[in-house]
Amino acid sequence: MPRRLVSREVRGQNTRMKRPNFLILLTDDQGYGDAGCYGSTDLQTPHFDRLAAEGCRFTQWYGAAPVCSASRAGLLTGRSPWDVGVPGNVSAAWNARGLHTDVTTLPQYLKQAGYRTFMSGKWHLGQQPDEQPHRRGFDNWFGFLYGCIDYYSHVFYWLMSDGGLPPRHDLWQDGQEIYRNGQYVTDLIADQAIAYLRQAKESGEPFFLYVPFNNPHYPMQAPQDVVERFAHLPEDRKWTAALMYTYDQAVGRILGALEDLGLADDTVVFASADHGPSRESRNWPDGRSEDIYRGGSTGGLRGAKFSVFEGGIRVPALMRWPGVTKPGSVCDAITHHADILPTFTAAAGIAPDDARLAGGNLHGVLTGEAKQVRRHRDLCWSYGKQRAVRRNQWKLVRNGRDPDPRDGNGEEGDRLYNIQEDPSERKDLCAQHPALVKELAAVMDDAAPAGSRQ
């Protein structure tokens, strides 16, 4: 059952019009350097960059995990992924289970508070009937349940390598399978998101709209004219550029609809990625299986998807909050996907009664009233045998993995880094600070007991 809410509303006061709407735009496999406002000179992301110009750009925002499902679990629950049953990616096997059904999600909290709740895009938190979006707090939803789909046929092919099962069509609306063969899924996601905005406008109720795109996750598919637009780039970068461009165009349409409907001034817009860029060879659209794919950029950070080094978990993040964020502002505070739930619920006038929340309210760092986010505990990451914990400038990494051989061969054991001075995580300081290493290691071990890890 959903946890109860503690209301912060004044009794008898009509606060409906004072509560903001919330819109989350999420990419899949977008690196820290994969946007103009994060230093890219070869990608074209004007609409994403516009959010930075009109709101706040975060320099130390972290996904909850270096893989899709776990990071989304942290975003939508405000808790550590392993604490809610999603230490890694939810398996595509027929009988696989996903996000624990007794964990309350952000849309469930907001729905209890009178919000309309919508989703358009990728779920990847469980495909069983009781785990699908309409059972986890969304009034209406459109999209797909698994980790990725063909952009035109909407078929999930990658199950063939997971037990040899056949491909599976994966496009749904409110729990019913639908077919839109030949239509580009990025456009379909944007179309439905705009339709939900219109529904929300007509209802007059505050709303939460979650729009998790497939872009720029494989398969690398885009309209021919878009691909040709980036033909001058190296082959791998060309495909990432094309997928980021179609995503950005969709973002522009959604932001335009917000304005046309008169909702922009009352809506908090948050745009980010789930984790760092993929180096998987399956990104290559020509069938090669041995070459590392380097189409996504970490902005010079070590690691990538599947790694708890910075390149795997530090992601682009922007927030436009009318009346709260200043145009063109930059936030250097350590921030995290788990901070979204306590921030949004507080803005909605409610407080989740859940002592296991890993995040804190961002409001103070957005207004400049605080330098860091107040949380109950240090931020931790756990994926397979890898572990990490961040406290102020310090980050302790255990068994760090390097998906790209150019970064290194991984690091067995514990390594301590000063992220402020060494964001690329090259200089191990364990020998200089043994007491701190011991303390952070204990925090890390306590945060994710052995039985909770993948």
N, C-alpha and C positions, 0 to 999 in steps of 0.2 A: 504494500500500500504506500502511496506517496506520503512523505513526511509532512507533518503539519507546518503551517506558516505562522510566524509571529508578526502581526500587523504593526506597521509603523504609522498607519493613517490616523488622522485625528477623527474621533468619533463624530459622525454626523456631517463631516465636511465632504463635499463633493470634490474629489481629487482626480477624477477621471481625465480631465483635459490637461492636468499638470503632469501626468505620467507620460514619459516619452515612449515612442515606438522603438523597436529594435530590429535592425537588419544586419545579418552576418553574411559576408561574402567570403567563401573559402576556396583556395586552390589546392591542388594535389601535386606534390613534388616540385613546388616553386622554390628555388634557392634564394638565399639571402641577397644575392646580387642580381636577381632576375626581375628588375624593374628600373625604370629611369630614375625614380627618386631614391633608389639604393645604389646608384652609380653606374647602371648599365648605359652604354652608349650605342648598343646595336639592337636592342629590343625597342618596340614601340608600344608604350603603355600609358598613353595620355590621360585616360580616365582614372586609372589607378593612381597616377601621379597627381591628378587633380584633387583627390581626397587628401593627399599629403599637403597640398597647398592650402586647402580649405580647413584642415584639421591638424591632427598631431601625428607625427611619425615617430615610431619607437625604434631605438637602436639596440636594445637588449631584450627583445621579446622572444620567448621560448615556446615551442610546441610542447605538448605534454609527453611526447614520445617520438622516436625516430621512425615510426611506421604509422600507417593510416588509421586503423581501427583504434589503437590505443590513444593516439593523439586526439581523435574525435571524442573518445570517451571522457578524457580529461576536460575537454572544452564544454561538453554538454552536461557534465555532472559536477564540475568544480572539485573533483576528487582525483586522487592518483589512479591511473588506469588499472594497476594490479589490484587495487582496493575495490574495484567494481566489476571484476571478472574479465578484464580485457588487457592482459599483460602484453599482447602482441596483436597481430592481425587475426580477425575472426576467420576461421577456416570456412572454405566453401563447401565442405563435405555436407551431405544431406542432413545428417543428424547433429551438426555442430551447433553449439550454443554461443551466444554473444553476451552483450551487456546484461548484468544481473537485473532481473525484472523487479526486484525490491528496492532498487536504487532510484531515487527521484531525479528526473532530468530537468534542465532549465525550462523547456516548454511545459512540463507538468506544473512546475512552480508558478509560471506566469499564467497558465490557464486557470489555476485555482484563484488567481488574483484578478480574473476577468479579462484577460488578454485573448485575442484570437491568435491562433498559432498555425503556421504554415511551413512546409519544407518543399524545396524543389531542387533535386540533385541526387548526390551519392549518399547512401546511408552507411553501409559497411559496419553495422553494430549488431547484426543478427538478422537471420532470414526466417526464423521460425514464426508462426502466426502471432504468438504473444510477444515477439520482439520487434515487430515492424513498427514504423513510425506512428501509425494511427493508434497503436497500443502504448506508445511511449510519450504521449502528450501533444501530438500534432492533430489539429482538427482536420486538416487536409494536407495531402502530400502527393508529390509526383516525383518519379525518378527510378533509381535502381538500387538493389539491395547488396550486390556484391562489390568487389574491390575495383572493378573497372569494366567497361563495356566497349565494344566496337562503336565508333562514333556514328555510324550510319545504319548498321543492322541491329544494334543494341543487343548483341549477343555477347555473353561472357564465355570466351574461348579458353581461358587460362586454367580451367578445371581439368583439362586434358593432362596436365603435368602433375596434378594432385590426385593420384589414384586412378588415372586413366578414364575418368568419367567423360561423357560426351558434352559438347557445348550446350549452353542453356540461354534461352532468351530471357532478358532481364529488364523489362520496362513496365512500370506499374503506376497506377493512380488510385489512391485510397484503398490499397489492398487488392485491386483488380488488375490483371494483366492486360496491357493495351499494346497496340502495334502502330508504329509510326515509321515504317520501313523507308529508308533512304533519306530521312530528315536528320540533319546534323544535330547531335544531342545537345551541344552547347547552346544552340539557338532555341531548342525546345525547352531547356531549363530556364533560359531567360524569358521566353514567352509565358511560361506558366508562373514564374515569379511575378511578372507584371500583371497577370490575371489575378493573382492573389492580392496584390496591392490594390487593385480595383475593388475586389471583394471587401477588403479591409476598410477602404474609404467609404463604401456604401453602408457598412455596418455601423460606423461611427465609434467603434470600440478601439482601444489601443491594440497593437498587434506586435507579434514577433515573427519575423520571416527569416528562415535559415536557408541559404543558397550555397550548398557545397558542390562546386563544379568538378568534372573529371580532369580538366585541363591543369597543367600540361602533362598529365600522366599518360603513359602509353595506352593504347596504340597511337602512334604518331600519325594522325589524320587531320587534314584541314582542306578547305576548298582550294582548288588549283590556283586561283588568282592570289590567294594568300601565300601559298607556298612559293610562288614565283616572286612575290614581293621581297622575299628574303633569300633569293637564289645566290646572292653574292656572299653569303656567310658560309663558314665551314658546314659540312653536311649535318653533323649532329646539332650544331647551334641553330641551323636553319629550321629544323623541326621544332625545337623548343620555342624559337621566336614566333613561328606560325601559330603554335598552340597558345602562347601567351597573348598574341594579337587577337585571336578569336575570343578568348576570355575577356580581354580588355574591352572589346567592342560590345560584348554582352553586358559588362558592367556599366558602360556608358548608356545603354538602353534602359537599364534598371534605374540608374540615377536620374535619367531624364524623365522616366515615368513618375518617380517620387516628386519631382518638381512640378510636372504637369498636373498631378493630382493634388497639389498643395500640401504634401506631406513632409517635404524636406526639412522644414524648420522644426518639426516635432519628432524627428527620427534620428536616433543614434545609429551611425553606420560604422561597422567594424569590418575591416578587410584584412585577411591574413592567409597563411598557408598551414598545412598540417605538419610538415616537416621539411627537411632539406631535399635537394635534388637527387634523382636516381642515377646511379652509375650502371644499372643493369643492362646487359647486352640485349635483352628483349625489347629495349627502346628502339633499336635499329629497325626500320621498316623494311629493310631488304633481306632479312633472314640471317644475317651474320650472327654468330653465337659466341665469338671469342673476344671481340674488341670491346673495351670499356667505353661506355657512352658518357661523353662529357658535355652534353648539350646544355645542362643547367649549371648555373654559377653559384658558388657559395660566397662569392665576394672575397675570396682569399682565405676563408676559414678552413680549418682542417676537418676532414670527415665529410659525410654525405648521408643520405637515407640509410637506415640500419645502424647508424653510429651515434654514440652519445657524445662524441666530440662536437664542437660548436657547429660545424657545417651540417650536422644531422638534425640538430634541434633548434638552433637559432634561426628565426624566420622573419620575413618582412611583416610588418603590422602597422595599420593605419586606423585612426579613429576620428570621425567627425561627429562632434556632439555639440549642436548649437547651444550657445550660452555657457558652455563649459570649456571646450577646447578653443585655443586661440589659433587663428589661421597661420599656417606655416610653422607651427611650434614643433619642437623636438623634445622627446622624453628619453632620458638616458637611464631611468630607473630599471631595475631588474623586474621584468613583467612576464606573464605566463598565461597560457590558455585557461588555467584554472581560476584566474582572476575575473574572467568574464561573468560567471554565474553570480558570485557575490556582488559584483558591480551592478549588473542589470537588475537583480532582485531588489537591491537597496534603492535604485532609482525608481523602481515600481512601487516602493513603499512597503516592502515586505522583507522579512529576515528568515531565511531557511533555518529550521531547527535541526542542524546537522553539525555536530562537533568534529566530523571527519573531513570537512572541507579543507582542501589544500591551498586554496587561493585566498586573496584578500581584495578589498574594495580599492579600485583604481582612482577614485574621485580625487583624493588628495594630491596624487602625483600629476593628474591632469590639470588641476588648477594652480599647481605650484605651492600648495600649502604643505606638502610633504615631499621629502626627497626619495623615500622608498615606500613600497607597499608593506603594510603591516599584515603578517600572516602568523598562524599558530606554530609553524615549523619551517625549517629550511626546505627549499625546493630540491626534489630528488627525481632521478630518472633511473629506470631499470628496463633492460631489454636483453633477454637471454642471459649470458654471463656478464654482460656489461652493466656497470653502475656509474652513477655520477651524483654529486651533490654540489649545490652552489650556495655560498654564503658571502655576501658582500663581494669583494674582488676575488675571492678564492673559489676554486673549483677542484674538487677531488674526483678523479676518474679511475675506475677500476676495469682492467681488461678492455680498454678502448679498442675499437675496431676501425680499420682503415679500408673502406670499400674501394678506394682508388689507390693503387700501388704508388702513385706519385706522391701521396701524402705520407706513406710509410708502410710498415708491416704490422701495425697494431702495437699495443703496449700491454703486456701481461703484468698483473699486479697493480698497485696503486701509483698514481702520478698526481702531483699537486701543481696547479698552475695559477698564476696571478693573471686573471683574464683582462684586467684593466691594462696591464703592461704587456701581456703576451696573449692576445686574442687568438692567435694561430696555434696555441698550445704546443710549444716546442721546448720550453725550458722547465724541466721537472725540479720542483723546490721541496720535495719531501725531506731531503736531508737537512735542510735549513729550518724546517718547522715540524719536527716530529710530534710535538704535543698537539698541534692543530690537526695533523694527519690522523692521529688516534681519535680525536674528538669527532671529526667529520666522518671517519669510517664507522664509528658507532652510530651516528645519526643515520647514515646510509643503510646500515644493517637493520636498524630498528624500523626504518620507514617501509622497507619491502622485505618481510620475512621470507625465508627460502621457499616455503610452500606457496607463496603468492606469485612467484616469478615464472616466466615462460620456460 
